[in-house]
Amino acid sequence: VMGKIGNGKVVLDKRRGTTLHDKFDLKVAPPTYGMLMVEDEIVFACDALKMGFYRWTRHPERLVGYEPRLHKENAFQWEYASYTDAMSANRYSMVRLSSTFIHVDYLKLYINYLPRSMYDAIVDSKKCEGIAMSLFVSSLTGGRPPLLADYWATQSKVVLYSPNGSRSDTRKVTLHACVDTFVTELELRYKHMKIRDAHLFHGIFSFGSKLKEDMEEGDYTIPDMNEKEKNIRKKVSHWNSDNFKDKVGGLKKNLKAFMTKRGLVKDTDPW
């Protein structure tokens, strides 16, 4: 069932998919080139999403995400490393797809050209479609890792409820196997186009692969920046290491109150 809302820029696509790949299988052409892949249990502040989107418009060939992940190159098997692992290592090479801006063309390419062995492995395991997409895009962009939104924006996430997904050792084994198999299938294991990792934390405004546009403390403009982005950057340019925790905390508190009032936060009276 496909319906348009309001001016047609929002398209509601209700489907009864049977595999994890169905989220990438577009039945009609969307009204925009950029898409935000997001799960319904998480939400980010509007300004945080806008900053990720503005970065994506300057680099539409890259994924722009909010939750970094890392691969580990062990002698026996390459492995999947969580957000905590990535932050501890201060390196990343992938993003969690459930909070990522992506060009619509990558969804079409994934459905039509993802190696069939990968496609079938995801159907069988009912896991790893996000790993597959992140690595697939890297394989099409010279092995480069995705980009990340500003650090402050990534920290504005509010979890509305916890899904019933497995966190078992069996799940970890499956994720490790996916990374190890997928880098081989996509030819990202070898020197001519090996997947790259990148330094993660540069400062409270800069996160992930360093770009010329990255903001330094006290600075908030770059050439050709639109006024909306300039206003957001100006607002957060006064944040620093001393007040960052309070600023982000206030942002999340207001966002959670807004979502709670609308009955969207589990274990609250409105829910």
N, C-alpha and C positions, 0 to 999 in steps of 0.2 A: 504494500500500500504506500503510495507516494503522495504526499500532500505539501502544498506550499503555504507558508505562513506570512501574513502581512504583505510586504512588498515583493515577496518571492526570493529574497536573499537568504532566507532560512528555509531549508528543505528537510522535511521529516520523512525518514525512510524506515518504515517498519517492515521487518522481514522475519521469517522463521528459518534462520540459518542452522545448518547442521554441523559445520566445522568452524574452526577458528579463522579460516581464511575468508569467511563470508564478510567480515568487517572491511576487507579490502576490495571486495567484488562489487563495483559500482553498477547499479542497474540503470541509472540515468546520469547524464552529465551534470555535475554540481555547478552552482552559479559562480564559483570562485576557483582560482588555481591553488590557493593555499587552503589547507585543511588542518584543524586542530584535532588530533587524536586524544581523547580523554575518557577516563573511566568515570562512572557516575558516583563513586564513593569519595572522590577527591575534588577539591575546588581551589583555585588560586585567586588572589586579589585581581580585580579588573586591570589595574595599572600594571601588575606583574605580567598578565597575559598580553597586554598591549606591547610591552617592551620585547617580549619574545617574538611577537608578530612583526614588529618593526625590524628586528634583526633578520628575521626570515626574508622579508621583502628585499633586503640588500644581498641576501645569499640564498635565493630560492632553490639552488641545486643541492643544498645541504639540509639535513634535519636540524631543527632547533628544539632542544629539549630542556627539561627542568630537573631530571633525576638521572645523574650519571651512573654508569656501570663500567666494569672493567673485565678484560680477559687476562688470565694468567697463563704464561707459557711454561708449563712444566714439561720435563723430558718425556714422561710417559703419556700425558694427556693434557691438552689445553683445557682450562677451566673457566667457569663463570664466577665473577666476583660481585658481591652485592654493593649497595650504596655505601654501607659502612666500610667495607673493604676498600672501595675506591677512595673515600675520604681519608682513610688511614694511610693509604699509599700515596695520596695526593696525585693520582694519575687516573685517567679514564680513557675508554675507547668506544663505548657504546652508550646508548640512552635507553631508559625505560620508555616504551612507546606510548604508554597510557597518559602521557602529558607532553606531547610533542607536535610541533608544526611540521607539515610535510607537503610537498608538491603533489598534486593529484596524479600527475603522470607516473609517480613511483608506485601508486596503487595498481595502476593498469599494468605496468611492467612486472610487478610482483606476480600478479595473477597469470600473466601470459608467459613469463620467462624464468620464473624461479625454478631452479633445477627440480625435476620431478621427485628425486629421492628425498630432498628437503621437504617438499610439499607433503609427501606421503608420511614422512616421519612425524610431522606436526599433527597430521590427522590421527595417527596411531597413538601418539603420546598425549594429545590434547594439551600441549604446552609448546612454548618456544617460538610462537609467531612473531613476538616482539624482537627477540634476538635475531631471527631470520631477517626481518625488515631492516634493522639497524645495520647488520653486516652486509645485506644486499645493497643498500645505498652506498656504503663505504666502498664496496667492490666496483661501483659505477663512478666513483669520484676519486680514483687513485689511491684507495686505502686510507683516506683521511677520516678521522673520527667526526662524529656529529658536532655541531656547535651547541652551546648552552646559553640560556638566558642569563642576565645579570645575577650575581650571587644573591643579592637581596630579594630578587623576584622569586628565585627557586625556594627561598626560605619562607615564603608567604603561604605555603600549602596548608590547607585545613582538611583533615580526614573526617568525613561525615559519618562513616560507619566502617567496620572491618568486614570485608567479604569472607566467605567460608573457605577460601583457598587453602590448599595444603602447604605447610611449611616443614614437611618431613624430610628425613635424610634421603628418601627415595626421590623426592622432587629435586634435591640438590644434584643427585647423581644424573638425573635426566637433563638438567640444565648444563652440567659439565659436558655431557655427551653431545648435546646440541651444539655448543660452541666448538668443540673439537671436530665434529663432523662438518659443520657449516663452513668453517674457515678453509677446510680442504676442498669442499664442493665449489666454493666461490673463489678459489685460488688466492686466498688471503694469507696463506701460511708461508709463502715463499718470497724471496728477496725482491723479485721484479715488481711485486705489488703487495707487499706484506701490510697487513692492517697496522696502523700506527696508533699509539696511545699518545696522550698529551698531558702536560702539566695541568692540574685542576684548579687550585685556588691561588689567585694572584692578589686578591684584595676584596673588600666587601662589594665592589662594583664589577669586578672582572672575574669571570668564571669560565674555565675551559680554554680551548684554543684561542690564543691571543690574536686580536684583530686591531687594525688601526683605529677603529671606532670606539674601542673600549675606553671606558671612562676612568679617569683618575680622580682622586679626592680633590674637590674644589672646582672641577671642570665638568661641564655638562652640555657642550655643543660640539657638533661635527658638521662639516659641509653638507648642504642639501637636507638637513634634518627638518621634518615638518613641525609645526607649532605644537601639536599635541605631544609629540615625543619630547620636544624641548621642555615643555612645561613639567612633564613627569620627571625628567632628568634634573631639572632645576630644583624640584621639590625634594628629591633624595640626595642632592649634592651636598646638603648640610649634614648628612649622616656621617658618622665616623665610628671608629672602633670603640669609643667610649659610650656612645648612645645607640649603637646598632641594635643591641638586644632589646632595648625598650621600644625602639621604633618599629621593629619587625613584630614584636609582641603586641603592640597596639594595633598594628595592621591586621594581625590574625584574630585578635579579640573582637574587633569590629566586624570582621568577615564572619566569624563564627556566630556572633549575635544576630547578624542579618539572616544567616542560613537557619539558625535555630528558630527564629520567629516564624519562619515559613515551614516549619515542621520537617526539616531536612537533616537534622542531626539526631542520630540514634540515642536512645536512653535519655531523652529530654521530654518534658510534658507535651510540647506541640507535636512531637513525633508520634 
